[in-house]
Amino acid sequence: IDWVKAPMPGLVLDIKVQPGDAIKKGDTLLILEAMKMENAIKSPIDAVIKSVEVAPQQAVDKNAILVHFQ
């Protein structure tokens, strides 16, 4: 797995990671608001963040790439 995609369309509320961060499986990467609910998008793997492809308050479509892993 090289990236995390949006599971649904929504609005990025908060980003919890930065490029270079080492993260563990289950760590929260960002908060996505969809259908008036806040969803914590979590890492499926242990990895290092290569890049964050979204910004706070950005609307994203389903399957938009949110975060790349190294």
C-alpha positions in Angstrom: 0.0 0.0 0.0 1.5 3.3 -1.1 -1.3 5.7 -0.2 -4.6 6.3 1.6 -7.7 7.2 -0.4 -10.9 8.9 0.8 -13.5 6.3 1.5 -16.3 8.8 0.7 -16.6 12.4 -0.5 -16.2 14.9 2.3 -14.4 17.9 3.7 -10.9 17.7 5.3 -11.3 19.2 8.8 -7.8 18.5 10.3 -4.6 16.9 9.2 -2.7 15.1 12.0 0.5 14.1 10.2 3.3 15.8 8.2 5.8 14.5 5.7 8.6 12.6 7.4 6.4 11.5 10.3 6.7 7.8 11.3 3.3 6.4 11.9 1.9 3.0 13.2 -1.0 1.0 11.9 -4.2 2.5 13.3 -2.8 6.0 13.8 -5.1 8.8 12.8 -3.9 10.6 9.6 -6.7 13.1 9.2 -10.3 14.0 10.0 -12.8 13.9 7.2 -16.3 15.3 7.6 -18.9 13.5 5.6 -22.7 13.5 6.0 -22.3 15.8 9.1 -20.1 13.1 10.8 -16.4 13.4 11.6 -14.5 10.3 10.4 -11.0 9.6 11.6 -9.0 8.3 8.6 -6.5 5.8 10.0 -3.3 4.3 8.6 -3.7 0.7 7.4 0.1 0.1 7.8 3.2 1.1 9.7 4.9 3.6 7.4 6.6 7.0 7.0 4.6 9.9 5.5 6.0 10.9 2.1 3.4 13.6 1.3 0.0 14.9 2.3 -2.1 15.6 -0.8 -4.9 17.6 0.8 -5.3 20.8 2.9 -7.7 21.7 5.7 -11.1 22.8 4.5 -10.5 21.1 1.1 -13.4 19.1 -0.4 -12.4 15.7 -1.7 -14.1 13.2 -3.9 -14.4 9.4 -3.1 -11.1 7.7 -3.9 -9.1 10.9 -3.9 -5.6 10.2 -2.7 -5.1 11.8 0.7 -1.7 10.7 1.9 1.3 9.0 0.2 3.6 6.6 2.1 7.3 6.1 1.5 
